[in-house]
Structure formats: C-alpha cells, structure tokens
Amino acid sequence: MSLAAHVGIRLGTLALDAALTAEDGETVAILGPNGAGKTTLLRGMAGLAPIDAGEITIDGIRLDDGDEVFVPPERRPVGVVFQDYLLFPHLSVLENVAFGLRSRGTGRGAARARATAALERVGLTALGSVKPRELSGGQAQRVALARALVTEPRLLLLDEPLAALDQTTRANVRRDLRAQLGAFGGVRILVTHDPRDAAALADRLVILEAGRVVQSGTFADVSAHPRSEYVADLVGMNLLRGTARGDRVELPNGATLVAAAAGAGDVFAVVHPRSVSLHRDHPTGSPRNVLGGRVETIDATSDRVRVGIGGPVPLVAEITPASLHELGLIEGTEVWASVKATDVTIFPA
Amino acid sequence: MSRRGRRTPWFAIALAAVGFAFITLPLVGLIQQVSWGSLVDDLRTPEAQAALRLSLVCSVWAAALAMAFGVPLAWVLARVEFRGRAVARALVLLPLVVPPVVGGVGLFYAFGRNGLIGQYLWDWFGIQLTFSTAGVVMAETFVALPFVVITVEAALRGMDRRYEEAATTLGARRSTVFRRVTVPLIAPGLVAGAALAWARALGEFGATITFAGNIQGRTQTTPLAVYLLLESKPEIAIGLSIVLLTVCVAVLAVLRDRWLGTG
C-alpha cells in the first residue's frame, strides 16, 4: 500500500476513527456531511493535527503512530490544496509556486525555473507576476495545485477543491482538475461534500459519517448498494456516463437515454431512483424513456425498497414495499422502467 | 442625522462640542504662541539642539529595543498557551496605566546603583545606568514596550493562521514560516507598533526625569528641556513643543490607514 492510514483523533465532540488505504495513481474521495471529520482526517494525514491513536504510513515509512513517531508536516512527502486555496496574498503567483522549493533549500534561480515549468503545466505562465487576489477562482485553484505538486509529493490531499467556485465555472474547473490529477502519479485524496465531484474525480469513495467510515467502494458499488439511508440520499443515484448529442445521451453499449437538454460531449446523466417507475407491462404515456430489463437485486431499507434492474441501461428504482408486493417482483422478473426526460440531469464529465 | 431617522439629541451634540473644544483649544493656544519668524533660530540654540539630538537617538534606540523584545513577547502571549498568561499580559501592559514617575521609581530600585540588579551591575562591571543616556533609553523602552506588544499581539491574533499551516505543508520550517509568511501578513501591525512606540518614547517625561535625571546633553531630552525652559526661555520651549506636536501628527497620519481605520 502506498498510503495506509488509520487516524484516531478526538477533537471536541468529534471522535474520528477512520482507516483508509490507497495506491499510486488512485484518487479516493472522502465524502460526508459537515462535521463528519473529513477535514480533520486530512489534517491528520498532512501532519497538521497529530493523531491520538492509529498509524499513518506512506510507502511503508511511518509518519505518525499516535505515540513516539511524529514526522512534522514540513518533512512529510505530502502536498495539500486547501479549501479557499490559501495562496499567500503578499507573494506573486510565481513566488507562491516556488515557495515549497525555496523552503526546501532549492536556490532562487532553480526554484523559479521549476515553478515556471509548473505554471506552464497548468496553463498559467502569463500570470506569474500577478498577485493572487487578481486571479479568478479557477485560476487560483490551478495555482494552488501547481504549488502543492511542484515539490513532487507522494500524497496529494485536496480539501474541497471546488467548493469556493460558483456553479458555472465549477464544471469546467472540475474537468481541468481531473486532467491535472491524472498527470500526478502519486496517491490523491479528495475531500468533498458534493457527490458530483466524487463521481467525476474519484476512483473510489470513502463515506464518513460522525467520524466513522460507513461505507467504501467504487461509486457504482456504493450508489447501487448504499448501506444506510444517509448514503442512499447522498450518492444513491443512477449515474450513467455517455456522450451527449442534442437531447440524447448515448451510452457506450449503444443504448440511449433521452434528457430535456443533454448538451454535447462527455457527460454524466443522473437519474434519481425515486424518479424511476416500474411496470410489468410496456407502459404508454409521457415518459420519453421506457427501458426493458430484469430485476437483479432487491434491497430493503426500512420503508423503501431499492430494486436493481439489469439491461441495456442499468438502473436502480426506489419504490415502496407495497408497490413491490403489488407488482410481485422477485429476482429475475422482467420489468419495464420509465423515466421522464425532465428527470434526467446532465453534467459534464 | 437623516431626516427619516431619529433626531440626534441636542445635549449630546453640546457635550461633544465641549469635549472637542477641550482637546483642540490647547493646540490652538500653543500654535498662537509660536513666534514663527524666530522659530528656526530658536531651534538652533545649543539647548534645543542638544535636546533634539538626544531625543532622536534615545527614541530610535528605545523603539528598536521595544520591537526586539516586544515582538517575541507578543508572539508568546498570542501563540503559547501557559498558566498565568492572562496575568502576564496584564503585567506587560501595566506601563500603559502606571504613572510614568512611578515607573521611574521602580526602574531606580531595580537598576539603580543600589537596586535589585543595579547593585551587581555596579559592583561587578562598574556600570551605572542612572543619570546616563542608557538610562534614558531604558526609561523610554519601559513605557514604549506595551504599545508594541498590544498592536503586534492583536495583529497575530487577527491573522489567518491557515496561511502558516499552508507554508508548513510546503516544507517551510518554523523560522521560514515566521520570516516569509507571518511577518509579511502582520506587517501593518509591526509598522503601527514601531511608530506608536517611537512616538511614546519621544514624548516620555516622568520615568526619564526620575530614573535618568536632567543633565543637558546626556539625559535632558526634548520634553525635559521644554519643562525646564518654559520659564527662562519660553520661545525655545514653545519651538520644541511644536516639533513634538508635528511629529505626533505625522505618526497619526501614517497610522490612520493602517491601524486606526480610515473612517
């Protein structure tokens, strides 16, 4: 394991006790509500909050064991992109990016050259002499990323990297960020409260609730089989990746989904399980999407039943136990699922 | 005073006007006494020259020493948690409220030839601080130090410490963080602290005359000269007063934007 972290920190009312592992080239999203301990977990790994119990190792080197071993943040191979980015307001963009190199003893000239190259990689060479306050949110995020990566860390931590942006720039910055993360070969850990960020950026999710990991796995796994109602509400959505053309989204297997307005290019189509209706016979009516399939899974959580449908367009439907009973659904039953085009939400991948 | 809002009560305006006049009238009184024609010549007299030169040297030294010790003191009070921190802060700020003459008496019994530490300085090294220029610097530093502590501590508490954390994750050691992040971020507080300390040192009277005495050319600073010459040579005393007043106005003007707000 490139990163193996078991972080126990007590902080006020929060009792964080979370374990996490990740490999090189993998992006793990830590998802959870406010106060779940996401940022504290990140601070533990960065060395900004010493852990009370547990162990953090990178490439087998122990950084913190809650006892005798504690490598301070300035000596950890860890880069951090902070919420609000925290670019030093009194330094130029180039000096911000060069800061880590200068702090680690690189000479002025060499540091400037490497910082310039790092700015070039994020496409901001022209802004090197500008002060951070003159940057847009998206530019500031790229500078923060360049600053964190210029010292070539083994672990990159990102704390809500998109939260400071408005909705319109967010989708574009998210796409840029994914490309940038792809170019970094180490472990990437991303804290977010937005499942769309997690879906677009992460290979794997770790869901944190009140200081504990309640579920982890790929987005598809977690969203198809949420283990609690909270997780179901957060990520229990149908997320389909495809190519948008006009009002249609073409899935890789050739099936299509009709949306109100799909746009163009690579997109995610999101369908909430509550918007999926199930029928034993082919329905007629206004829903533009009528999809045939077979019941594959039935998960009951208290007052709701999640029915997984296999077929050209795999979907999860959320229905009441009464409906399940009335339709007489068991695993293997052939069903029709209908979804209104207006219930298909599109966001760029 | 918008017409739609509530009316400002007339007695508040009247009392405010009295207060304002009380503060400004002495300034007017001073300025109207200045004989502008001979001002330059008055300031060129040996007494005035000696006092001004001594004041400049001592106040700059005092401001520098107040910064050298006051900034670390402010940092400890702002950042290090220890028992009795509130008491320590109160003691550090004491010279702000204690009558300077009392401070001078205290300095005398601590650093005078028979004082707590002063006796050893005299016995072992032959150093006497009372009635010396060094004594003037000490008295001025004593009263100036709290101004540095109070402004710099406020700046340290007001800054966003996450910038320091960001710097450590970038590999900066503590000293680098302080030099390259903390100091630039609290620079306005440092400038304000230094300026206030300097202005306070320049005007210091009570502790100086008590601890260092009133020897022309050695311990007679400008405020002491003003007091001494007011009866014998009032035109020089007034000239020196105008110099002190001008310097204070200049310091206020410099600090207006950074420390006192632009309102």
Interface residues (C-beta under 8 A of the other chain):
Chain A: A46 G47 L48 P72 P73 E74 R75 R76 V78 G79 V80 F82 L86 F88 P89 H90 L91 F99 G100 S103 R104 R147 A148 T151
Chain B: D160 R162 Y163 E165 A166 A167 T168 T169 L170 G171 A172 R173 T176 R180 V181 P184 L185 A187
